[in-house]
Amino acid sequence: MTKTLDNLHQEHHLISRLLDVLEEQVRLLEENERADTRLIADVAEYIMNYPDLYHHPKEDLIFELLRYKDIGIVPVIDQLIGEHKTMTEMAMTLSALLAGPDNRSQSQLLVDLLRKYIDLSRSHMNIEEEKLFPSARQALTEEDWIQIDTGFTCQGDPLFGDVIRKQYQHIYDSIIK
């Protein structure tokens, strides 16, 4: 039971490291220094290909079961599910923005979007860690956890898993440095 939440907690820790990388790139952009836009684009792609496709849906399964076990947490669940959608849309917008022409107006848009994404992600994970995960530990049964684990299969994390995909090597190198 707690293994699933422990794994999600560990993923939050790793996502926080990615947010640190993005914050450094924002700092460079704000100081009119050369930011690594390829790194930003790689992080956006990773977010769309792992957290948005595997991490958030697993949380959503937990939330949906929890909805019927802890009625008081339903407004928080609704907020977090909505934020999952918002974060996915923001990552897609970020990716599209980075694929477009490189000019000064885009730079400020990029900074604003990154700041919003970073702030939302950190706030979102804090709410999950402080409210939802403790509630899930208390309210969900062993059968619920089995349902969650069998209802969702996941490939290994392409950045933080046992095998790092070549396309994410640049991100990995930036985090490990």
N, C-alpha and C positions, 0 to 999 in steps of 0.2 A: 504493500500500500504506500508506504512512505518513499519507496524507491522512485516512483513516478514523480512525486513532488521534489525529491532530491535532485533528480535529473533536470527538471524544469528550473530549479534554483541554480544549478550549475550553469545551465544555458543562460540564465539572466546575468550571471557573473561574466560570462564570455561576451555576451551582447554589450555589457557595460564597457568592456575593453574596446569593442568596436566604436562605441560612442565616444570614448576617450580619443581614439584616432580621428574621428570626425571633428571633435572639438579642436584638436590641434590644427586641422586643415582650415577650420573657420577662423581661428586666431591668425593664421598666415594670410588668409584672404582679407581680413579686417585691417591688418597692418600693411596691406599692399605688397606683401611678399608673395613669392611664387608658391602656390599651393599645388599639391599633387592631385590634379583632377582625375587622373586615371585611378588613383587609389580611392577617391570618393566614388567614382563610377563602379569600381569593383565591389566596394562595400554595399552600394545600392543594389547591385546585381545579386550579391550574396543574400541580402535581406529578402529579396523577392524569391530567391531559390531555396532558402532554408527556413528562416523563422516564419515567413509568411505562408509557406506551404506545409510545414511540419510542426513547428513550435506552437504557433497560435491556434491551429485547429485542434491540437491535443488539449490545450487550455480550454478551448471552447467546449470540448466534450465534457471536461470536468465541470465547467460552469453550468452546462445544461443539466447535468445530474444534480448538481448542488442546488440549482434553482428550486427543485422539489423537496429538498431536505432542510433548507434554511431560508425561509420566506423573507426574513429580514435583510438578506444580502442581495435580493433580486435587483434593486436599483443599481447597486455596484456592478453586478454581473452585466446588466444592460449597458452600462457606461463602458465597461471594458471590452465587450464584444463590439460596440460601436468604434472604440479606439483601435481595435485590431483592423477594422476596415479602413479607418482614416490613415493608419500607419502604412498599410499596403498602398493606398492611393498616393501618399506622400512619396514613398519609395519609387513608384512608377513615374511620378512627376519629376523627381530628382533625376532619374535615369534619362528621361526625355530631355530635360534641361541640359544635362551634360552632353547629350548627343547633338545639341543645337550649336549655333554659331557662338564663338567666344568673344564677348564684348563686355564693356563696363556695366551696362544695365543688367546683363545676365549675372554678373558677379554679385551684385547686391541681392538679386533674387535668390541666387544660390545660397548666400549667407543667411538670408531670412528663412528660407526653407529648411536649411540644415539646423539652424537654431530651434525652429519649431519642432522638427523631428526629434532632435536630441532631448529637448525639454519634455515633450509628450512621452517619449519612450522611457525616460527615467521616472517620471511621475507614475506612469502606467505600471512599471515593474514594482515600484514601491507599494502601490495599492494591492497588487497581486500578492506580494510577499507579506504585507502586514495584515491584510484582511481576508483575501480569498483562500490562500494556502492554509492558514490556520483553521478557517471554517471547514475547508475540505478535509483536513486531517481529522477533525472531530465528527463531521456529519456523514461522510461517505463510508460505506461498509466495504469489506473485503470483496464482496461480489461486485460492488460498483467499480472498484479498482480493476478487477478482472475484465469487466465490460469495457472500461476505458482502454486498457492495454490491448485487448483483442480487437477493439473497434478501430484501432489506428496502428497501422504499420508504418515504420519510418526507416528510410535509408539513413546511413551514417552521415553525420555532419561533415560536409565537404571542406570545411575550414578547420574545425577543432576536433574532428574525429581521428580515427587511426590512420586514415589515408587522406592526405591533403591533395585536393584536385589542383592540377597545374594552373587553372584559371584563377585560383585564389592564393597562389604563392606570394604575390605582391603584398596582399593584405597580411598574411602570416608573417612575412619578413618585417613589415612595419610594426607589428605588435611585439614581436620577439626582440627587436633591436635593443 
